[in-house]
Amino acid sequence: MPKPFPAEFRRDVIAVARRGEASVAQVARDFGISESCLQRWLKIADREDGLAPPAASGDRGGGGKDDSAELRELRRRNKLLEQENEILRRATAYFARDVLPK
């Protein structure tokens, strides 16, 4: 089983690929990963960022389009709130460091 790449590396590769300055194949070669791996990362990132519809998982019944749009929006909002919480956590740690006695 291949070793997993760090999340930061993935984000950097995806950012370079999305810029569109080079083909996906060239970006994959430059970073030493397979083209299919980069395609999969891009597909996952698009889904997480709400740029692509989520993978179909069977028939959900009635209002599928409205539900999927709402779900994408909720996931986007959840991701934003998680980022804000991480910023607040880091700020708290930074300011607590100055306040606590040594």
C-alpha positions in Angstrom: 0.0 0.0 0.0 1.5 3.4 -0.9 2.2 5.9 1.8 -0.4 8.7 2.1 0.7 12.2 1.2 0.4 14.9 3.8 -2.7 17.1 3.6 -0.6 20.2 3.0 1.1 18.6 0.0 -2.3 17.7 -1.4 -3.5 21.2 -1.0 -0.5 22.7 -2.7 -0.7 20.3 -5.7 -4.5 20.9 -6.1 -3.8 24.7 -6.0 -1.2 24.4 -8.7 -3.4 22.2 -10.8 -6.4 24.6 -10.5 -4.4 27.6 -11.6 -4.4 26.0 -15.1 -0.9 27.1 -16.1 0.0 23.5 -17.0 -1.9 20.4 -17.9 -2.9 18.0 -15.2 -0.5 15.4 -16.5 2.4 17.9 -16.3 1.5 19.0 -12.8 1.3 15.3 -11.7 4.8 14.6 -13.2 6.2 17.8 -11.6 5.1 16.6 -8.2 6.0 13.0 -8.7 2.4 11.5 -8.4 0.3 9.7 -10.9 -2.1 11.5 -13.1 -5.0 9.4 -11.9 -4.1 10.2 -8.3 -4.2 14.0 -9.1 -7.5 13.6 -10.9 -9.0 11.9 -7.9 -7.7 14.6 -5.5 -9.2 17.3 -7.8 -12.5 15.5 -7.9 -12.6 15.1 -4.1 -11.5 18.8 -3.6 -14.2 20.0 -6.0 -16.8 18.0 -4.1 -15.6 19.3 -0.7 -15.6 22.9 -2.0 -19.1 22.6 -3.5 -17.8 23.0 -7.1 -19.0 19.5 -8.2 -22.1 17.5 -7.3 -21.5 14.7 -4.7 -21.2 11.2 -5.9 -24.5 9.5 -6.6 -25.4 7.0 -3.8 -28.7 5.6 -5.1 -32.1 7.1 -5.5 -33.0 9.4 -2.6 -36.5 10.0 -3.7 -38.4 13.3 -4.2 -36.5 16.6 -4.1 -33.0 15.4 -4.8 -31.8 18.6 -6.5 -32.9 20.9 -3.7 -31.6 18.5 -1.0 -28.2 18.2 -2.7 -27.9 22.0 -3.1 -28.7 22.5 0.5 -26.3 19.7 1.6 -23.5 21.3 -0.5 -24.2 24.7 1.1 -24.3 23.2 4.6 -21.0 21.4 4.0 -19.5 24.6 2.8 -20.8 26.5 5.8 -19.5 23.7 8.1 -16.0 23.9 6.6 -16.0 27.7 7.1 -17.0 27.4 10.7 -14.4 24.7 11.4 -11.7 27.1 9.9 -13.0 29.9 12.1 -12.8 27.7 15.2 -9.3 26.7 14.4 -8.2 30.3 14.1 -9.9 31.1 17.4 -8.2 28.1 19.0 -4.8 29.2 17.8 -5.4 32.8 18.9 -6.5 31.7 22.3 -3.3 29.6 22.7 -1.2 32.5 21.5 -2.7 35.0 24.0 -2.7 32.5 26.8 1.0 32.0 26.3 1.6 35.7 27.2 -0.7 35.7 30.2 0.3 32.5 32.0 3.2 32.9 34.5 6.5 31.3 33.6 
